Amino acid sequence: MIVQALTRGEAVEIVERLAAAKSRQDVVATMAVYHPDAVLESPSLGSRYVGAQVEGAITQWFAFAPDYEVRLDGHGLDGETLCCWGEIAFTPAFTFGGAAPNGNRVSVPVFILFRFHDGRVSWESFHFDVAGVARQCGVDVTALVRAS
């Protein structure tokens, strides 16, 4: 996929739409921001989704974090990659490893890298403090990370 260079303002507007849609847990609006061939990865969780898999990943994330909110505090554009940082907050509904979370709302720093194609997100790499989430929701970190 060819990556599209955008102005900082254009790139920020796209990711702000994405953050707002995700904070509303709106799958349709979220998917409207992703390019059909998008790659969504979270090295923190050991996950990677491509194309049609992205919608399933988003749906599963909203089931896991039904009150998910993302706040973006800053942005930096380097060539074709936009880096955003801020904070995510949510109450884990379950863990992928089966451990029961304690019901506490968690809040951790996040940084996200984006690239774009046709005015949509073509690549997202989502990084957050999984150990901080595990500690706050009272489970071992291995309960949150999928086996590779």
Helices and strands as residue ranges (DSSP letters): H 8-23, H 27-33, E 34-42, E 47-50, H 53-64, E 69-78, E 81-90, E 106-117, E 120-128, H 130-137, G 141-143
